[in-house]
């Protein structure tokens, strides 16, 4: 696409009041206590997911966006940002001290006109963040290895088993999925993507999450609360990688023209990424 917002359904997924003055083409979808009259609310767009928002986080809003997309014929692209994360084509912040592929900036540093122009793709149908790798002691590790260190590995194993049972991940892809060493933060829940790619893949993720919620009513405290969101992010990342590798490349480069910069809103003077709840 060429930066035209008219055919993009662009949503900001949030459970708190917004601090970023996003462009006019960005529509908030509210979750949790931020829901209210006259707003696009999770409880209205995807009522089945409202009780599960605590174990899903923003991906519940992505499921709501999917339902909204089904009501909007003619939409060619889906855009997603969050209350403190958004994608731009070019760098407008500074690199986070503790996250190589994420930039940080404060509200005082944001120019709305710049955002309007920068949050849409130009040379591609995609605008996604640069991928990262899970590196420990100079060695890059796959999804499963990293997951066991930072989350609860049994969750990803259960999630993957359900994905295979439902047929949204082929049994021959299980090992490549577990061993994949390139990771897109946010999966298919951040940036701009073609609607004809995003819709079937977010629907596949939703089916897996639905079954996991039915089978495993897992509750975890604090930063581990979003049990199935962490799994969904990795499956979405795998789907995105699989798709991009199938597209035509330029001299073997299948990635650069699709990627921009992932940005995180922080308080003035902060330079680090701190996971939110």
MARFI-934469 format. One record per residue: residue in one letter; x, y, z of N, C-alpha, C in turn. Coordinates in steps of 0.1 Angstrom, whole numbers. Example, Ala and Ser with C-alpha at 12.3 -4.5 7.8 and 13.67 -1.06 7.14 Angstrom:
% MARFI-934469
residu nxx nyy nzz caxx cayy cazz cxx cyy czz
A 132 -57 78 123 -45 78 132 -33 78 $
S 128 -22 71 137 -11 71 129 0 79 $
//
This chain:
% MARFI-934469
residu nxx nyy nzz caxx cayy cazz cxx cyy czz
X 8 -12 0 0 0 0 9 12 0 $
X 3 24 -2 11 36 -3 7 47 7 $
X 5 43 19 2 52 30 -12 58 30 $
X -21 51 24 -35 55 23 -43 49 35 $
X -48 57 44 -55 51 56 -69 47 53 $
X -75 51 41 -89 48 39 -93 34 39 $
X -84 25 35 -87 11 34 -81 3 45 $
X -77 10 56 -71 3 67 -80 4 79 $
X -83 -7 86 -90 -7 99 -79 -7 109 $
X -76 4 116 -65 6 125 -70 8 139 $
X -67 -1 148 -72 0 162 -61 1 172 $
X -64 8 183 -55 9 194 -61 0 205 $
X -55 -10 210 -60 -19 220 -55 -14 234 $
X -65 -10 242 -61 -4 255 -71 -8 266 $
X -65 -9 278 -73 -11 291 -71 1 300 $
X -65 11 295 -62 23 303 -65 36 295 $
X -67 47 301 -68 60 293 -56 62 284 $
X -58 66 272 -47 68 263 -39 81 266 $
X -25 79 265 -16 90 267 -11 95 254 $
X -12 87 243 -7 91 230 -19 96 222 $
X -17 107 216 -27 113 207 -25 107 193 $
X -31 95 191 -29 88 179 -36 95 167 $
X -32 92 155 -39 98 143 -54 95 142 $
X -61 103 135 -75 102 134 -79 88 128 $
X -71 82 120 -75 69 115 -73 57 125 $
X -68 60 137 -67 50 147 -79 50 156 $
X -86 39 158 -98 38 166 -95 30 179 $
X -97 35 191 -95 27 203 -105 16 204 $
X -100 5 209 -109 -6 214 -106 -8 228 $
X -115 -6 237 -113 -5 251 -116 -19 258 $
X -108 -22 268 -109 -34 275 -109 -31 290 $
X -113 -40 298 -112 -39 313 -120 -27 318 $
X -114 -19 327 -120 -8 334 -121 4 325 $
X -114 4 313 -115 15 304 -127 15 295 $
X -135 4 296 -147 3 288 -157 13 293 $
X -165 18 283 -176 28 288 -186 31 276 $
X -196 38 280 -206 42 270 -201 49 258 $
X -205 46 246 -201 54 234 -188 50 229 $
X -182 39 235 -169 34 230 -170 21 224 $
X -160 17 216 -159 4 211 -153 -5 222 $
X -161 -13 228 -157 -21 240 -155 -36 237 $
X -146 -42 244 -144 -56 243 -157 -64 246 $
X -164 -59 256 -177 -66 261 -188 -66 251 $
X -187 -56 241 -197 -55 230 -193 -63 218 $
X -180 -61 214 -175 -67 202 -172 -82 203 $
X -167 -86 215 -163 -100 217 -166 -104 231 $
X -179 -104 235 -183 -107 249 -178 -120 254 $
X -175 -130 246 -170 -143 251 -156 -141 258 $
X -149 -131 253 -135 -129 258 -134 -120 270 $
X -144 -112 273 -143 -102 284 -139 -109 297 $
X -145 -120 301 -141 -127 314 -127 -132 314 $
X -121 -134 302 -107 -140 301 -97 -129 298 $
X -101 -116 298 -91 -106 296 -79 -107 305 $
X -80 -110 318 -69 -111 327 -58 -121 322 $
X -62 -132 316 -52 -142 311 -48 -140 297 $
X -54 -130 290 -51 -128 276 -45 -114 273 $
X -48 -104 281 -43 -91 278 -48 -86 265 $
X -39 -79 258 -43 -72 246 -48 -81 235 $
X -45 -94 235 -50 -102 224 -65 -104 224 $
X -71 -102 236 -85 -102 236 -91 -91 227 $
X -84 -79 227 -88 -68 219 -85 -72 204 $
X -75 -80 201 -73 -84 187 -85 -93 182 $
X -90 -101 191 -102 -109 188 -114 -100 185 $
X -115 -89 193 -126 -79 191 -124 -72 178 $
X -112 -69 174 -109 -63 162 -113 -72 150 $
X -110 -85 152 -114 -94 141 -129 -94 139 $
X -137 -93 149 -151 -93 148 -156 -79 141 $
X -149 -69 144 -151 -56 138 -148 -56 123 $
X -137 -62 120 -133 -64 106 -143 -71 98 $
X -149 -81 104 -160 -89 96 -172 -80 93 $
X -173 -69 100 -184 -60 97 -181 -49 87 $
X -168 -49 83 -163 -38 74 -158 -43 61 $
X -167 -45 52 -163 -50 38 -155 -39 31 $
X -145 -43 24 -137 -34 16 -124 -30 23 $
X -122 -34 36 -110 -32 43 -99 -41 37 $
X -88 -35 33 -77 -43 28 -65 -46 38 $
X -64 -38 48 -53 -39 57 -58 -37 72 $
X -52 -44 81 -55 -42 95 -43 -36 102 $
X -45 -26 110 -34 -20 118 -37 -21 133 $
X -27 -24 141 -29 -26 155 -17 -18 162 $
X -21 -10 172 -12 -4 181 -18 -7 195 $
X -10 -4 205 -15 -5 219 -13 8 227 $
X -18 8 239 -18 20 246 -4 26 248 $
X 7 18 248 20 23 249 30 17 238 $
X 25 9 229 34 4 218 28 7 205 $
X 36 11 196 31 14 182 43 13 172 $
X 39 11 160 49 9 149 50 22 140 $
X 63 25 137 65 36 127 75 30 116 $
X 74 36 104 83 32 94 98 35 97 $
X 100 47 104 114 51 107 115 54 121 $
X 127 55 126 131 57 140 127 71 144 $
X 119 72 155 115 85 161 119 86 175 $
X 124 75 181 128 75 195 143 71 196 $
X 147 65 208 160 60 210 159 46 215 $
X 169 38 212 169 24 215 168 22 230 $
X 159 13 234 158 9 248 171 3 253 $
X 175 6 266 187 0 271 187 -15 272 $
X 175 -21 274 175 -35 276 166 -43 266 $
X 164 -37 254 156 -43 244 161 -38 230 $
X 168 -47 223 176 -42 211 167 -37 200 $
X 155 -43 198 146 -40 187 135 -31 191 $
X 135 -25 202 125 -16 207 131 -2 210 $
X 124 9 205 128 22 209 119 27 220 $
X 123 37 227 115 43 238 114 58 235 $
X 103 64 239 101 79 238 90 82 247 $
X 89 95 251 79 100 260 68 108 252 $
X 57 111 258 47 119 252 52 132 246 $
X 61 138 254 66 151 250 74 151 237 $
X 79 139 233 87 137 221 78 133 209 $
X 65 131 211 57 126 200 50 138 192 $
X 52 138 179 46 148 171 34 141 163 $
X 22 145 165 10 138 159 11 138 144 $
X 16 148 138 16 148 123 27 138 118 $
X 38 137 126 48 127 122 41 113 124 $
X 34 110 135 28 97 136 18 94 125 $
X 10 104 121 0 102 110 7 97 97 $
X 19 102 95 26 98 82 34 86 84 $
X 38 83 96 48 72 99 41 59 102 $
X 29 59 107 23 46 112 17 38 101 $
X 18 42 88 13 34 77 25 30 68 $
X 24 18 62 34 13 53 34 21 40 $
X 45 20 32 46 26 19 50 16 8 $
X 62 10 10 68 2 0 63 -13 1 $
X 55 -16 11 51 -29 14 36 -30 18 $
X 30 -42 18 17 -44 24 18 -46 39 $
X 30 -46 45 33 -49 59 40 -37 65 $
X 38 -34 77 46 -26 86 48 -32 99 $
X 59 -39 101 61 -47 113 75 -43 119 $
X 77 -46 132 89 -43 138 101 -52 134 $
X 113 -48 136 124 -56 133 124 -68 143 $
X 127 -80 138 127 -92 146 139 -92 156 $
X 137 -99 166 148 -101 176 152 -116 177 $
X 162 -119 185 166 -132 187 168 -134 202 $
X 166 -147 207 168 -150 221 182 -155 223 $
X 191 -146 227 205 -149 229 209 -150 243 $
X 216 -161 246 222 -163 259 236 -168 258 $
X 245 -161 264 260 -164 264 264 -166 249 $
X 259 -157 241 264 -156 227 258 -167 218 $
X 248 -174 223 241 -185 215 227 -181 213 $
X 222 -182 201 208 -180 198 199 -192 201 $
X 189 -190 208 180 -202 212 166 -200 205 $
X 159 -212 204 146 -212 198 135 -208 208 $
X 123 -208 203 111 -204 211 110 -212 224 $
X 110 -226 223 108 -234 234 119 -232 245 $
X 131 -232 241 142 -230 250 141 -217 258 $
X 138 -206 251 136 -193 258 124 -193 267 $
X 113 -200 262 100 -199 270 102 -206 283 $
X 110 -217 284 112 -224 297 119 -215 307 $
X 127 -206 302 135 -197 311 127 -185 316 $
X 117 -180 308 111 -168 312 96 -169 315 $
X 90 -180 311 76 -183 314 74 -197 320 $
X 62 -202 319 59 -216 323 59 -225 311 $
X 68 -234 309 70 -241 297 58 -250 294 $
X 51 -255 305 39 -263 303 28 -256 295 $
X 28 -243 296 17 -235 289 20 -236 274 $
X 32 -234 270 35 -235 255 33 -249 250 $
X 37 -259 258 35 -273 253 20 -276 252 $
X 12 -271 261 -3 -274 260 -8 -266 248 $
X -4 -254 246 -9 -245 235 -5 -252 222 $
X 7 -256 221 11 -262 208 4 -275 205 $
X 1 -283 216 -6 -296 214 -20 -293 208 $
X -27 -282 214 -40 -279 209 -39 -274 195 $
X -29 -266 191 -28 -261 178 -27 -272 168 $
X -20 -283 171 -19 -294 163 -32 -302 162 $
X -38 -304 173 -51 -310 173 -62 -303 165 $
X -61 -290 165 -71 -282 157 -67 -281 143 $
X -55 -285 139 -50 -284 125 -45 -271 121 $
X -43 -262 130 -38 -248 126 -22 -248 127 $
X -16 -259 132 -2 -261 131 0 -275 127 $
X 7 -277 115 9 -291 111 19 -298 120 $
X 17 -311 122 26 -319 131 40 -318 127 $
X 43 -316 114 56 -315 109 63 -301 112 $
X 54 -292 116 59 -279 119 62 -277 134 $
X 59 -287 142 61 -285 157 76 -282 160 $
X 85 -291 155 99 -289 158 104 -276 152 $
X 101 -272 139 105 -259 134 100 -247 143 $
X 87 -249 148 82 -239 156 90 -237 169 $
X 92 -248 176 99 -248 188 114 -243 186 $
X 120 -246 175 134 -243 172 136 -229 166 $
X 125 -223 161 126 -210 154 134 -200 163 $
X 144 -193 157 152 -184 164 150 -170 161 $
X 141 -167 152 137 -153 149 124 -150 154 $
X 122 -139 161 110 -136 169 105 -122 166 $
X 92 -121 162 86 -107 161 79 -104 174 $
X 84 -94 182 76 -90 193 62 -86 190 $
X 52 -91 197 39 -88 193 32 -97 184 $
X 40 -106 177 34 -115 167 26 -108 157 $
X 14 -112 155 5 -105 145 -5 -96 152 $
X 0 -90 164 -8 -81 172 -3 -67 172 $
X 7 -64 164 13 -51 163 16 -48 148 $
X 14 -35 144 18 -31 131 6 -31 121 $
X 10 -32 108 0 -32 97 2 -44 89 $
X -9 -52 86 -8 -64 79 -20 -65 69 $
X -18 -72 58 -29 -74 49 -41 -82 56 $
X -53 -77 53 -64 -83 60 -66 -98 56 $
X -63 -101 43 -65 -115 39 -54 -124 45 $
X -43 -119 50 -34 -127 58 -38 -127 73 $
X -41 -116 78 -44 -115 92 -56 -122 97 $
X -67 -121 89 -80 -126 94 -79 -141 96 $
X -75 -150 87 -74 -164 90 -64 -168 101 $
X -54 -160 102 -44 -164 112 -47 -160 126 $
X -54 -148 127 -58 -144 141 -70 -153 145 $
X -78 -158 135 -89 -167 138 -83 -181 142 $
X -72 -185 136 -66 -197 141 -61 -196 155 $
X -54 -185 158 -49 -183 172 -61 -182 181 $
X -72 -176 177 -83 -175 186 -89 -189 189 $
X -89 -197 179 -95 -211 181 -86 -219 192 $
X -73 -217 191 -64 -224 200 -66 -218 214 $
X -67 -205 215 -68 -199 228 -82 -203 234 $
X -92 -204 226 -105 -208 232 -104 -222 238 $
X -98 -231 231 -97 -245 236 -88 -245 248 $
X -77 -237 248 -69 -237 260 -76 -232 272 $
X -84 -222 271 -92 -216 282 -101 -227 287 $
X -107 -234 278 -117 -245 282 -110 -256 289 $
X -98 -260 285 -91 -272 290 -83 -268 303 $
X -77 -256 303 -67 -253 314 -71 -239 320 $
X -79 -239 330 -82 -226 336 -71 -221 345 $
X -59 -218 339 -47 -215 346 -47 -200 350 $
X -44 -198 362 -42 -184 367 -28 -182 373 $
X -21 -171 368 -8 -169 373 -7 -154 378 $
X 1 -151 388 2 -138 393 11 -129 385 $
X 9 -116 387 18 -105 383 21 -106 368 $
X 34 -105 364 38 -104 350 35 -116 342 $
X 33 -128 349 30 -140 342 15 -142 341 $
X 7 -132 344 -8 -134 344 -13 -136 330 $
X -7 -131 319 -12 -132 306 -8 -146 300 $
X -13 -156 306 -9 -170 303 -8 -173 288 $
X -20 -172 281 -21 -176 267 -16 -165 258 $
X -15 -153 262 -10 -142 254 4 -145 249 $
X 13 -150 259 27 -152 255 28 -163 245 $
X 19 -173 246 19 -184 236 14 -179 223 $
X 4 -172 223 -2 -166 210 7 -157 203 $
X 15 -150 211 25 -141 204 35 -149 196 $
X 39 -160 202 49 -169 195 43 -176 183 $
X 31 -180 184 25 -187 172 23 -176 161 $
X 18 -164 165 16 -153 155 29 -150 149 $
X 40 -149 156 53 -146 151 58 -157 141 $
X 55 -169 144 58 -180 135 50 -179 122 $
X 37 -177 123 29 -175 112 34 -164 103 $
X 38 -153 109 43 -141 101 56 -144 94 $
X 65 -151 101 78 -155 95 75 -164 83 $
X 66 -174 85 63 -183 74 58 -176 62 $
X 49 -166 64 44 -159 53 54 -150 46 $
X 62 -143 54 72 -134 47 83 -142 40 $
X 86 -154 44 96 -162 37 91 -167 24 $
X 77 -167 23 71 -172 10 70 -161 0 $
X 71 -148 4 70 -137 -5 82 -135 -13 $
X 81 -128 -25 93 -126 -33 103 -118 -25 $
X 116 -121 -26 127 -114 -19 135 -106 -29 $
X 143 -97 -24 152 -88 -32 166 -92 -28 $
X 172 -99 -38 186 -104 -35 188 -112 -22 $
X 177 -120 -20 178 -128 -8 173 -122 5 $
X 170 -109 4 165 -101 16 149 -102 15 $
X 144 -110 24 129 -112 24 123 -104 35 $
X 130 -95 42 125 -89 54 125 -73 54 $
X 136 -67 49 139 -53 52 127 -44 47 $
X 121 -46 36 111 -37 31 98 -37 39 $
X 97 -48 47 85 -49 55 86 -43 69 $
X 98 -40 73 100 -37 87 102 -22 90 $
X 97 -18 101 99 -4 106 105 -4 119 $
X 99 3 128 105 4 142 93 3 152 $
X 95 -6 162 86 -7 173 90 3 184 $
X 80 10 188 82 21 198 74 18 211 $
X 80 22 222 73 21 235 73 34 242 $
X 61 38 247 59 50 254 64 48 268 $
X 72 57 273 78 56 287 77 70 293 $
X 79 71 306 79 84 313 92 91 309 $
X 91 104 309 102 113 305 115 109 312 $
X 126 106 305 139 103 311 141 88 312 $
X 131 80 311 133 65 312 139 60 299 $
X 147 49 300 153 43 288 151 28 287 $
X 144 22 296 143 8 297 129 3 294 $
X 127 -9 289 115 -16 287 111 -23 300 $
X 100 -20 306 95 -27 318 81 -34 314 $
X 80 -47 314 67 -53 310 56 -48 318 $
X 44 -46 311 32 -41 318 23 -52 321 $
X 13 -50 329 3 -60 333 -10 -57 326 $
//
